[in-house]
């Protein structure tokens, strides 16, 4: 995977979050249309740049992970 592709995929995720706000990991992955390797590499890119907020919410036995853009 080329580094330019990771940056472009980070832009895809950024645009999805910018348009939709806080999203679950599964919904964000689906909306981005990226495969697993591309998706998680792009999340890492955004996290490294300090542009990503991550929240974990536990409801009973279910754990949901949410992503949003840092303000």
Residue frames as a rotation matrix with the C-alpha (Angstrom) as fourth column:
UNK 1
0.589 0.808 0.000 0.00
0.808 -0.589 0.000 0.00
0.000 0.000 -1.000 0.00
UNK 2
-0.298 -0.697 0.652 1.45
0.679 -0.635 -0.369 3.35
0.671 0.333 0.662 -1.03
UNK 3
-0.652 -0.023 -0.757 1.63
0.672 -0.480 -0.564 6.19
-0.351 -0.877 0.328 1.48
UNK 4
-0.931 0.348 -0.111 -0.29
-0.360 -0.824 0.437 8.46
0.061 0.446 0.893 -0.94
UNK 5
-0.353 0.834 -0.424 -3.16
0.068 0.475 0.877 5.98
0.933 0.281 -0.225 -0.91
UNK 6
-0.329 0.198 -0.923 -3.26
0.928 0.249 -0.277 6.04
0.175 -0.948 -0.266 2.89
UNK 7
-0.870 -0.040 -0.492 -3.47
0.183 -0.952 -0.246 9.84
-0.458 -0.303 0.836 2.83
UNK 8
-0.756 0.632 -0.171 -6.22
-0.439 -0.296 0.848 9.75
0.486 0.716 0.501 0.20
UNK 9
-0.223 0.674 -0.704 -8.16
0.484 0.704 0.520 7.19
0.846 -0.225 -0.483 2.24
UNK 10
-0.610 -0.030 -0.792 -7.76
0.754 -0.327 -0.569 9.37
-0.242 -0.945 0.222 5.32
UNK 11
-0.937 0.275 -0.213 -9.38
-0.325 -0.913 0.248 12.14
-0.126 0.302 0.945 3.29
UNK 12
-0.454 0.803 -0.386 -12.29
-0.055 0.407 0.912 9.82
0.889 0.436 -0.140 2.46
UNK 13
-0.200 0.349 -0.915 -12.86
0.901 0.433 -0.031 9.09
0.385 -0.831 -0.401 6.15
UNK 14
-0.831 -0.153 -0.535 -12.47
0.392 -0.843 -0.369 12.76
-0.394 -0.516 0.760 7.07
UNK 15
-0.841 0.535 -0.078 -15.11
-0.428 -0.570 0.702 13.73
0.331 0.624 0.708 4.49
UNK 16
-0.222 0.779 -0.587 -17.55
0.342 0.626 0.701 11.07
0.913 -0.045 -0.405 5.75
UNK 17
-0.275 0.079 -0.958 -17.14
0.961 0.010 -0.275 12.23
-0.013 -0.997 -0.079 9.36
UNK 18
-0.956 -0.101 -0.275 -17.35
0.105 -0.994 0.000 15.89
-0.273 -0.029 0.962 8.35
UNK 19
-0.664 0.741 -0.102 -20.64
-0.376 -0.213 0.902 15.26
0.647 0.637 0.420 6.56
UNK 20
0.120 0.778 -0.617 -22.20
0.111 0.607 0.787 12.93
0.986 -0.163 -0.014 9.15
UNK 21
0.254 -0.084 0.963 -20.64
-0.882 -0.429 0.196 13.71
0.397 -0.899 -0.183 12.52
UNK 22
-0.423 -0.449 0.787 -20.05
-0.822 0.556 -0.125 11.04
-0.381 -0.699 -0.604 15.18
UNK 23
0.413 0.508 -0.756 -20.34
-0.787 0.616 -0.016 7.52
0.458 0.602 0.654 13.79
UNK 24
0.705 -0.183 0.685 -19.86
-0.304 0.795 0.525 3.96
-0.640 -0.579 0.505 14.97
UNK 25
-0.374 -0.927 -0.011 -16.80
-0.501 0.192 0.844 2.17
-0.780 0.321 -0.537 13.65
UNK 26
-0.460 0.220 0.860 -18.91
0.562 0.822 0.090 -0.25
-0.688 0.525 -0.502 11.60
UNK 27
0.662 0.747 0.060 -21.05
0.549 -0.429 -0.718 2.48
-0.510 0.508 -0.694 10.02
UNK 28
0.477 -0.577 -0.663 -17.97
-0.550 -0.784 0.287 4.60
-0.686 0.227 -0.692 9.26
UNK 29
-0.581 -0.709 0.399 -16.25
-0.168 0.584 0.794 1.65
-0.796 0.395 -0.458 7.61
UNK 30
-0.093 0.647 0.757 -19.33
0.807 0.494 -0.324 0.88
-0.583 0.581 -0.568 5.53
UNK 31
0.818 0.478 -0.321 -19.86
0.264 -0.807 -0.528 4.53
-0.512 0.347 -0.786 4.49
UNK 32
0.157 -0.848 -0.506 -16.19
-0.577 -0.494 0.650 4.95
-0.801 0.190 -0.567 3.54
UNK 33
0.924 0.252 -0.286 -16.28
-0.379 0.525 -0.762 1.92
-0.041 0.813 0.581 1.24
UNK 34
0.048 -0.992 -0.112 -12.73
-0.928 -0.003 -0.373 1.01
0.370 0.122 -0.921 2.27
UNK 35
0.421 -0.051 -0.906 -11.39
0.109 0.994 -0.006 -2.47
0.901 -0.097 0.424 2.95
UNK 36
0.910 0.011 -0.415 -10.09
0.411 0.124 0.903 -3.32
0.061 -0.992 0.108 6.42
UNK 37
0.012 -0.991 -0.133 -6.40
0.978 -0.016 0.209 -2.61
-0.210 -0.133 0.969 5.77
UNK 38
-0.443 -0.132 0.887 -7.16
0.557 -0.815 0.157 0.67
0.702 0.564 0.434 4.02
UNK 39
0.551 0.777 0.305 -9.68
0.175 -0.465 0.868 1.72
0.816 -0.425 -0.392 6.67
UNK 40
0.848 -0.206 -0.488 -7.46
0.513 0.090 0.854 1.10
-0.132 -0.974 0.182 9.69
UNK 41
-0.256 -0.946 0.197 -4.38
0.966 -0.246 0.076 2.61
-0.024 0.210 0.977 8.02
UNK 42
-0.244 0.255 0.936 -6.40
0.358 -0.873 0.331 5.75
0.902 0.415 0.121 7.28
UNK 43
0.846 0.528 -0.077 -7.67
0.231 -0.232 0.945 5.90
0.481 -0.817 -0.318 10.88
UNK 44
0.393 -0.795 -0.463 -4.09
0.865 0.147 0.480 5.70
-0.314 -0.589 0.745 12.06
UNK 45
-0.452 -0.514 0.729 -3.13
0.774 -0.632 0.034 8.54
0.444 0.580 0.683 9.72
UNK 46
0.208 0.637 0.742 -5.92
0.094 -0.768 0.634 10.77
0.974 -0.062 -0.220 11.08
UNK 47
0.902 0.088 -0.423 -5.10
0.412 0.122 0.903 9.83
0.131 -0.989 0.074 14.68
UNK 48
0.007 -0.991 -0.137 -1.42
0.989 -0.013 0.145 10.62
-0.145 -0.136 0.980 14.17
UNK 49
-0.550 -0.154 0.821 -2.37
0.477 -0.865 0.157 14.05
0.685 0.478 0.549 12.80
UNK 50
-0.898 0.211 -0.387 -4.59
0.311 -0.318 -0.895 14.65
-0.312 -0.924 0.220 15.86
UNK 51
-0.768 0.617 -0.174 -7.73
-0.592 -0.578 0.561 14.97
0.246 0.534 0.809 13.74
UNK 52
-0.179 0.681 -0.710 -9.65
-0.079 0.709 0.701 12.01
0.981 0.181 -0.073 15.13
UNK 53
-0.407 0.177 0.896 -11.61
-0.913 -0.115 -0.392 11.57
0.033 -0.978 0.208 18.34
UNK 54
-0.423 0.208 -0.882 -12.37
-0.100 0.956 0.274 8.05
0.900 0.204 -0.384 19.56
UNK 55
-0.300 0.418 0.857 -14.94
-0.954 -0.155 -0.259 7.12
0.025 -0.895 0.445 22.21
UNK 56
-0.756 0.132 -0.641 -15.85
0.062 0.989 0.131 3.72
0.651 0.059 -0.757 23.61
UNK 57
-0.272 0.775 0.570 -19.32
-0.942 -0.336 0.007 3.27
0.197 -0.535 0.821 25.04
UNK 58
-0.948 -0.024 -0.317 -20.32
0.038 0.981 -0.188 0.19
0.316 -0.190 -0.930 27.03
UNK 59
-0.174 0.953 0.249 -24.00
-0.965 -0.216 0.152 -0.70
0.198 -0.214 0.956 27.27
UNK 60
0.790 0.409 0.456 -24.46
-0.535 0.824 0.189 -3.88
-0.298 -0.393 0.870 29.24
UNK 61
0.317 -0.678 0.663 -22.42
0.288 0.735 0.614 -6.54
-0.904 -0.004 0.428 27.47
UNK 62
0.606 -0.034 0.795 -22.16
0.793 -0.051 -0.607 -4.55
0.062 0.998 -0.004 24.22
UNK 63
-0.046 -0.699 -0.714 -19.24
0.404 -0.666 0.626 -2.25
-0.913 -0.260 0.313 23.44
UNK 64
0.752 0.289 0.593 -19.56
0.659 -0.291 -0.694 0.40
-0.028 0.912 -0.409 20.72
UNK 65
-0.316 -0.885 -0.342 -16.66
0.699 -0.461 0.546 2.39
-0.641 -0.067 0.764 19.36
UNK 66
0.782 0.614 0.107 -17.41
0.558 -0.614 -0.558 5.85
-0.277 0.496 -0.823 17.94
UNK 67
-0.424 -0.893 0.149 -15.29
0.868 -0.354 0.347 8.17
-0.258 0.277 0.926 15.83
UNK 68
0.829 0.560 0.019 -15.63
0.537 -0.785 -0.310 11.90
-0.159 0.267 -0.951 15.21
UNK 69
0.160 -0.760 0.629 -13.42
0.566 -0.452 -0.690 14.77
0.809 0.467 0.358 14.09
UNK 70
-0.276 -0.331 -0.902 -11.60
0.924 -0.350 -0.154 16.82
-0.265 -0.876 0.403 16.69
UNK 71
0.770 0.637 0.043 -13.02
0.633 -0.753 -0.180 20.30
-0.082 0.166 -0.983 16.97
